[in-house]
């Protein structure tokens, strides 16, 4: 499995490779966030307020994951949040 992300301004997170057969459970997902995603975000956007959004994968919806993301990201978006309405 490969974990990667792209920001709205075109920056790309480093790819994180997970060996075949490794289950991405709550513990593994929190490890990927805390050791890979969060340090990159803090380095690339030290003062920016960011919206961080995940899909509804089981490891993304645990109470611990939701709490971690709420604490780490100024604006943690639910999986149902969409794009803002177009400007007319």
C-alpha positions, 0 to 999 in steps of 0.5 A: 500500500502507498500513502500519499497526499496532494494539497490544493496548492499542488504540494505533494506529501512524501509517499509512504510505502507499507509492506504487502500484508500489513493491515492498516488498523487504527494503530498503524494509521495513527503511526502513519499520521504522527510519523509521516503526515503531521511532521510534513504538514508542520514543515510545509505549512508552519503557520497556515490553517489547513483543512484536513479531510479523510474518507470513511475507511474504518481506520479513519473513523475510530474515535481515537483517530477522530480525536487525534485529527481534531487535536492536530489540525485546525480544521478537520473536515468530516468525510461528508464536507464538500467543496465551497459553492462556486462564486457567481 
